[in-house]
């Protein structure tokens, strides 16, 4: 099925919020895990952020693929759907939340027991949601992004 033909037309903010929350869940799992591992191991900002980004994409795609695979498609097709559905959304979220983590003075160096670290990370993920939400709405309205996944529900 051509993913561009799915979902044309008006898209509710609620539908876009649901898609964005789905994406944020995978991103947050990977982001938190990457930040925790990198910080616990005493890695520098670049290595920690790189790990967090890789894990965010991994978990974001994995959550989408789990649902699509349940619809009975092949693994290869599920990978294609996940890439089409989530790549832009995850990329925007990662740019925003990691940019905020780096911009908040001391957040990356604060350590896992610090309110600054966890507060900055929670704030960064919240802002990433708000920034990505209208992007997802725009994409779904054009049959892109999570509109691709809706064909398998």
N, C-alpha and C positions, 0 to 999 in steps of 0.2 A: 504494500500500500504506500502510495506517495504521501509522506508525512505533511506535505504542504497543503494537501486537500482536507486535512482534518482540522476542525475547529475554527474555520473562518467566521468572522462576525463578531458581535459584541461579546465581551468577556467580563464577567462580574469581578469586582475587586475581591470578593470572597473566594472565588475560584483561584484567582492569582495568589491570594494569601495562602491558600491551601498548598499550591504548588511550591511557593516560596518556603513555607514551613517544612515541607518535605525535603527540599534541597538543604535548608538550614540544618536539619537534623543530621544528615550525613556530614555536612561541613563541620558542624560543631563537634561531632564525635571525633573526626580526624584532627580538627584544629586543637581541641583540648588534649587529646592523646599526644599529638606532636609537641605541643608546648610543654606538657608535663614531662615527657621523655627527654626532650632537649634541655629543659631547665634542670631536671634532676641529674642529668649527666654533665652539667656545666658547660654545655655547648655554647658557642657564640650565637648571636642573633641570626646570622645568615643560615647556618646549619639547622637551627631550631625551626626557623620559618620554612625552610625547604622541606624538612620532614613533615611539618604541619600541613603544608600545601599538598604534598604527595598523598598523605593520609586522608585529607579532606576529599580529594578527588576519588580516591579508592573507596571510601565509605559512601560518598554521594552516589557514585555509579553502582556500587553493590546494593544499596537500598532500592534503587530503581530496578536493577536487574532482577532482584528477588521477586518483585511483583510481576514483572513481565514474564519471567520464566514460569511462574504459576499459570499463566495463560496458555502454556504449552508450546511456546516458540523455542527455536533452537538457541543454544548458547551464543552462537555467532550473531543471530538476529537480535538477541537481548542486548549484546554489547553495542550494536549499531543504534538501537533505540536509546540506550542510556547515554551514549555519546551525543546523539541529536537532542535529547531532552535536557541534559544537565550541564553541558560544557560551558556555555556562556554564563549561566546562573552561578555555577560554582566559581568560575573565574572572577566574576564581579565580586562575589562575597569574599573571596580570598584576597583580592586587591584591597578591598575596603577594610576588612578586619585586621589584616596584617599591617596595613598602613597606619591604622589607629594604634595598634600595639607598639609600633616603632615610634609613633609621634608622642605617645604619652610618656613624659619623662620618667625614667626609672622602671617602667612596667616590665620590660623584658628581663631586667636584672633583679627584680624584686624578690624572686623566690616563690616557691609553692605555698609557703605558709603566710604569704603576704596578702592583705586585703587589696593592695594596689594591683597586684598581678591579676587576681580573680575578678576584681571590679572592672579593671580595664578590659579584660577579655570578655566579660559579660556585656559591657557597654559596646565593644567592638562588634560582637555578634549581633546585637540589637540594631546597631546602625547598618550593618551589612544587610539585615532583613529589610529595613526600610528603603534602602537604596535599590535593592534587587527586586522588590515587589512590583513596582511599575514596569520594570524591564520584562519581568515574567508575564505581566498582563499584556503588554504589547506583543510579545512573542506568541503567546497562546492565541491571541486574536488573529494572528497571521498563519496559524496552523503549525507553528514552530514550538520549540521548547517542550513543555509538559503536555501540549496538545498531542504530541506523538505518543505519549504514554496512555492517554485516555482511550486510544483505539484498542488497548489491550485490557481494559477493565470491564 
